[in-house]
Amino acid sequence: MADVNLLTDGGRFFEGPRWRDDRWWVSDFYRHAIYTVTMDGLVEKVADVPQQPSGLGWLPDDSLLYVSMVDQKVMRRTPDGKVSEYADLSGHATGHVNDLVVANDGNVWVGNFGFDLMEGADLEPAKLVRIAPDGQLSVAAEDLYFPNGMVITPDQKTLVVGETFGNRMTAFTIADDGELYDRRDWAEFGPRPSPGPRADMLKQLSIGPDGCGMDAEGQIWIADAFNQRCIRVAEGGEITDEIPAPDGLGVFACMLGDTDGRTLLMCCAPDSSAKRRKQAEEAALYTARVSVPHAGNP
């Protein structure tokens, strides 16, 4: 079992971890800001995001893209620090906009909740939206149960989407023009829940895929939001490794990084309740060393 070590604490709810420029980048939902953290634990605020940040990624010109959740937008921050609106997803998103992934060619896929998660609404499927390199928006896929963390394989030909309330990781083949086709289960952790009241659907869930990252053997480290752990999963659904979160904490996102790509960063908090997380600085980042390095995007 890998040793888990505290990198930094004092957050409210960390999400969207990425490794770039020799440091970690993370969003903090309820401090409304994006931060960088060095491997020595030095924290620096990079950007204020009043409408709540989430997924992060970089365009080919090194501009940072980040989700602004509540107003359902994706923002762009150029290398010289200028911020502008990159895309308005309000015409497609039916809940808070959440995570995103950027392909090497500049295509971006963005998920959303699909329903009012924090107010206890019944679950509804959501659309996955593509932002083309020219800025055009299109619906890339529909009927996803809370499309959340995503990875793109190193050959840029497969997108894998975690369906947090769908008991699965869903894969698509990426066409040369950026369209998605050949939808299939990459990993199935249980039956797809039957639609109905929220409480009934939640009882049908076994694993809750949240933020995730791929390694060089094609397996995916997944934050299991329902079971206080990170799991390493092979295509087909076999769990090949597991790292529990520290006692009393859940883990809601993870990513591989460090100079050799073999450090797993875990975004931990006692729970994901907006009401509780807004009022307490109990979130923390933990790291664990693993044997297979990062691959693919993000």
ZAKOL-331256 format. One record per residue (C-alpha): residue in one letter; x, y, z. Coordinates in steps of 0.001 Angstrom, whole numbers, padded with zeros to 6 digits, always signed. Layout:
ZAKOL-331256
AXYZ
...
end
This chain:
ZAKOL-331256
M+000000+000000+000000
A+001393+003391-001026
D+002185+005909+001699
V-000113+008937+001610
N+001464+012277+002545
L-000047+015700+003165
L+000998+018311+000600
T-001126+021238+001786
D-004356+021860+003673
G-006636+024770+004510
G-008739+024495+001358
R-012519+024390+001151
F-013020+021996-001785
F-010215+021216-004201
E-010977+019975-007730
G-009550+019807-011258
P-005935+018921-010360
R-003378+019182-013163
W+000429+019044-013364
R+002101+021714-015490
D+005236+023865-015342
D+006696+021847-012459
R+003766+022474-010136
W+000239+021398-009414
W-002716+023492-010492
V-006006+023111-008599
S-009362+024827-008350
D-010926+025548-004984
F-014699+025769-005444
Y-015541+027788-002368
R-012507+030003-002098
H-013451+030943-005681
A-009894+030766-006960
I-007318+028723-008861
Y-004048+027937-007097
T-000688+026436-007895
V+001159+024242-005405
T+004786+023195-005672
M+005984+019779-004534
D+007351+021587-001475
G+003842+022755-000610
L+004254+026409-001622
V+000788+027724-002518
E+000147+030673-004845
K-003168+032052-006056
V-003281+032351-009843
A-006783+033621-010581
D-010003+034653-008876
V-013124+032941-010217
P-016185+034520-008577
Q-018617+032007-010114
Q-016701+028966-008818
P-013829+027280-010718
S-013585+023621-011679
G-011941+021906-014671
L-008622+023206-016014
G-006773+022746-019301
W-004439+024464-021749
L-004890+025393-025392
P-002046+024875-027891
D-001052+028550-027431
D-000536+027906-023670
S-003675+029810-022674
L-005308+028402-019548
L-008941+027377-019895
Y-011008+027060-016746
V-014614+026363-015957
S-016747+029019-014278
M-019360+026691-012865
V-022347+028694-011706
D-022667+030977-014758
Q-021962+027993-017042
K-018980+029442-018853
V-015462+028481-019857
M-012938+031265-019409
R-009562+031816-021065
R-006478+033258-019409
T-003669+034062-021851
P-000007+033574-020876
D+000221+037324-020181
G-002691+037112-017739
K-005568+038563-019774
V-008918+036908-018985
S-011842+036644-021401
E-014916+034511-021969
Y-014105+031530-024183
A-017508+029829-024331
D-020990+030237-022869
L-022555+026806-022306
S-025835+028035-020834
G-027716+026944-023945
H-026652+023312-023424
A-025860+022767-019726
T-028693+021746-017414
G-026677+022087-014216
H-023405+023570-013024
V-020667+023198-015631
N-017973+020985-014152
D-014861+019319-015553
L-013196+019658-018953
V-010406+018134-020998
V-008433+019727-023841
A-007054+017693-026754
N-003713+018458-028355
D-005470+020001-031364
G-007464+022427-029202
N-010781+020589-029121
V-012367+020835-025663
W-015002+018620-024067
V-016962+019951-021102
G-019384+018179-018757
N-022102+019469-016479
F-024150+018173-013564
G-027414+017805-015489
F-029544+018735-012461
D-029391+020748-009246
L-027099+018457-007260
M-026666+020639-004214
E-030403+021208-003698
G-031225+017504-003771
A-033038+017361-007115
D-033725+014017-008780
L-030984+012889-011144
E-031331+013798-014803
P-028972+012908-017677
A-026686+015589-019080
K-025076+016538-022374
L-021355+016585-023081
V-020429+019711-025042
R-017553+020160-027477
I-015875+023504-028039
A-014143+023314-031421
P-010821+025104-031972
D-012717+027884-033771
G-014955+028359-030730
Q-018070+026715-032149
L-020205+024786-029650
S-021895+021464-030361
V-023453+018630-028380
A-020893+015824-028443
A-022952+013235-026547
E-026204+012990-024619
D-027750+010848-021898
L-024724+010830-019608
Y-025332+010475-015872
F-023224+013324-014483
P-020286+013433-016948
N-017341+014270-014741
G-013604+013534-014986
M-012308+012768-018493
V-009128+011538-020126
I-007866+011408-023707
T-005551+008564-024676
P-002002+009458-025781
D-002847+008796-029458
Q-005665+011364-029144
K-008172+008881-030572
T-010239+007928-027505
L-012102+010023-024947
V-013101+008317-021683
V-015732+010023-019534
G-016563+009145-015942
E-020318+009013-015269
T-020438+009643-011524
F-024056+008528-011181
G-023919+005973-013988
N-021736+003223-012444
R-019328+003437-015367
M-016586+004989-017461
T-017837+005586-021004
A-015526+005711-024026
F-015879+007369-027416
T-013699+007270-030495
I-012610+010770-031562
A-012936+011350-035312
D-010455+013498-037212
D-013017+016312-037262
G-013509+016130-033484
E-016869+014349-033561
L-017421+011451-031150
Y-018686+008054-032244
D-018635+004359-031232
R-019929+004946-027705
R-019114+001992-025441
D-018509+001016-021825
W-014824+001376-020953
A-015485+000070-017441
E-018820-000969-015955
F-019024-001083-012161
G-022670-002075-011942
P-025948-001779-013846
R-026886+001597-015256
P-029342+002966-012666
S-033015+002973-013513
P-034455+006496-013729
G-036508+007558-010755
P-036335+009419-007446
R-032857+010477-006375
A-032817+008292-003263
D-033744+005188-005266
M-031064+005846-007884
L-028352+006426-005308
K-029011+002993-003811
Q-028109+001445-007170
L-024597+002954-007294
S-021433+001085-006323
I-018565+003330-007530
G-018730+007064-008203
P-016082+008021-010795
D-014977+011613-010217
G-011739+013302-011294
C-009273+010958-013005
G-005981+010571-014861
M-004496+007970-017211
D-001168+006190-016864
A+001299+004817-019412
E-000191+001309-019237
G-003581+002634-020333
Q-005145+002267-016910
I-006983+005116-015206
W-006632+006348-011645
I-010117+007376-010548
A-011298+009235-007467
D-014176+007097-006166
A-016382+009786-004645
F-018628+007249-002908
N-015992+005089-001206
Q-013229+007367+000165
R-010483+006086-002126
C-008625+006304-005414
I-008740+003198-007583
R-006628+002180-010556
V-008847+000600-013186
A-008030-001351-016338
E-010213-001225-019422
G-013018-003688-018786
G-013415-002642-015157
E-010822-004628-013174
I-009555-002682-010149
T-005807-003273-010058
D-004824-000967-007191
E-006440+001113-004474
I-005274+003949-002245
P-007636+004865+000616
A-008088+008500+001557
P-006927+009477+005043
D-009429+008676+007786
G-012439+010948+007825
L-011935+012209+004286
G-013342+011437+000882
V-011423+011889-002357
F-013092+013783-005198
A-010369+014158-007832
C-006904+012833-008581
M-004146+013261-011146
L-000698+011912-011927
G+002189+014349-012104
D+005586+015372-010682
T+008770+015479-012732
D+008593+011738-013407
G+004795+011514-013629
R+004642+009001-010778
T+003062+011076-008020
L-000691+010747-007559
L-002321+013886-006189
M-005579+013350-004275
C-008104+016135-003627
C-009653+015306-000266
A-012413+016741+001897
P-014797+015398+004556
D-017681+015441+002046
S-018945+017307-001021
S-021784+019238+000620
A-021748+022815-000654
K-023294+024104+002580
R-020634+022502+004781
R-017643+023089+002495
K-018390+026811+002136
Q-018096+027219+005898
A-014954+025229+006718
E-011373+025059+005487
E-011026+021299+005880
A-009969+020279+002365
A-006448+019042+001737
L-004163+017760-000996
Y-002400+014464-000401
T+000168+012650-002529
A+001162+009029-003019
R+003922+007548-005148
V+002918+004980-007805
S+004931+002853-010203
V+003471+003765-013633
P+003762+007356-014895
H+001168+009702-016340
A+000059+009533-019960
G-002500+011240-022170
N-004587+014319-021360
P-005062+016067-019040
end
